[in-house]
Amino acid sequence: MRGSYIVLAEIYEKLGRYNDAERAHIKLIELAPYRAENYSLYGIFLIKIGRPKEAIEQFKNALTLSPEDAHLYNNLGIAYEEAIMFKDALSAYEKAAKLAPY
């Protein structure tokens, strides 16, 4: 079963209730700060609503918990791209490719 706050965040986002969605993401992190996925989901949300620099911080938080996760580096690269930080994006994508070259 997916966590209730994950589902809430997704539904709020679909309804355009972005403040509520953000509160759900933050609550999820407060409840389980040891789960990299929670930071990653929040980062993805932040990219979607046009806040890539804040998303970068969330992906970095996730990477402190799961430093060998290629998906997190890929998401970090996307956030850097959205923030027009192309050299950093390249570095993140190269790390993702090194961890998961297939």
Salt bridges, closest charged atoms under 4 A:
GLU10 OE2 - ARG2 NH2 2.89
GLU13 OE2 - LYS48 NZ 3.39
ASP20 OD2 - ARG17 NE 2.84
ASP20 OD1 - ARG23 NH2 2.48
GLU22 OE2 - ARG51 NH2 2.76
GLU37 OE1 - ARG35 NH2 2.58
GLU54 OE1 - ARG51 NH2 2.71
ASP69 OD1 - HIS71 ND1 3.73
